[in-house]
Amino acid sequence: MNTEHGSEVAHLLAQIDMEYQAASGSLTGYTPTARHDYITARHRNIDACRKQLIPLVGQSQATELVAATIWTDFDATQTSQTTKG
């Protein structure tokens, strides 16, 4: 990753994280009753961030960064659910 764009990349990854948390929280939170259009909007926002990452880090790394961010959140959610159960 080009360090010249590091803070912009970090900002986009934080935005992706927030969008994913919002989408998944609406399904796994206290009242899992999310509307389809709400979740779709969150996923569109994630893709918009991915597209903004492409000129900064390249297409392949942009996809890898998004996947790593989402899977980190997914793994954390799964771990917390199994420890509660």
C-alpha positions in Angstrom: 0.0 0.0 0.0 1.2 3.5 -0.8 1.9 5.3 2.5 1.1 8.6 0.9 -2.6 7.6 0.9 -2.5 5.8 4.2 -4.9 8.0 6.1 -7.4 8.0 3.2 -7.2 4.2 3.1 -7.7 4.0 6.8 -10.7 6.3 6.6 -12.3 4.2 3.9 -11.7 1.0 5.8 -13.2 2.5 8.9 -16.3 3.5 6.8 -16.5 0.0 5.4 -16.4 -1.3 9.0 -19.2 1.0 10.1 -21.4 0.1 7.2 -20.8 -3.6 7.7 -21.5 -3.3 11.5 -24.7 -1.4 10.7 -25.9 -4.0 8.2 -25.0 -7.1 10.3 -26.2 -5.4 13.5 -29.6 -5.0 12.0 -29.7 -8.8 11.5 -28.1 -10.0 14.7 -28.9 -7.2 17.2 -31.5 -7.2 19.9 -34.4 -6.9 17.4 -33.3 -8.5 14.1 -35.9 -6.8 11.8 -34.0 -4.9 9.1 -35.6 -3.9 6.0 -34.0 -5.2 2.8 -33.5 -1.7 1.4 -31.5 -0.7 4.5 -29.1 -3.6 4.2 -28.8 -3.1 0.4 -27.9 0.5 1.0 -25.2 -0.5 3.5 -23.7 -2.9 0.9 -23.8 -0.3 -1.8 -21.9 2.1 0.5 -19.3 -0.6 1.1 -18.9 -1.1 -2.7 -18.6 2.7 -3.2 -15.8 2.7 -0.6 -14.1 -0.2 -2.4 -14.3 1.7 -5.7 -12.6 4.7 -3.9 -9.8 2.4 -2.7 -9.0 1.1 -6.2 -7.0 4.2 -7.4 -5.2 4.3 -4.0 -4.1 0.6 -3.7 -5.1 -1.2 -6.9 -8.1 -3.4 -7.6 -6.8 -6.6 -6.1 -5.6 -5.1 -2.9 -8.8 -3.1 -2.5 -10.9 -6.2 -2.7 -8.5 -8.0 -0.2 -8.8 -5.1 2.2 -12.6 -5.0 2.1 -12.7 -8.8 2.5 -10.3 -8.7 5.5 -12.3 -5.9 7.1 -15.6 -7.8 6.7 -14.2 -11.2 7.7 -12.6 -9.7 10.8 -16.0 -8.3 11.8 -17.7 -11.6 10.9 -15.3 -13.6 13.0 -15.7 -11.3 16.0 -19.5 -11.6 15.7 -19.3 -15.4 15.6 -17.0 -15.6 18.5 -19.2 -13.4 20.7 -22.3 -15.4 19.8 -20.7 -18.7 20.7 -19.4 -17.4 24.0 -22.9 -16.1 24.9 -24.7 -19.4 23.9 
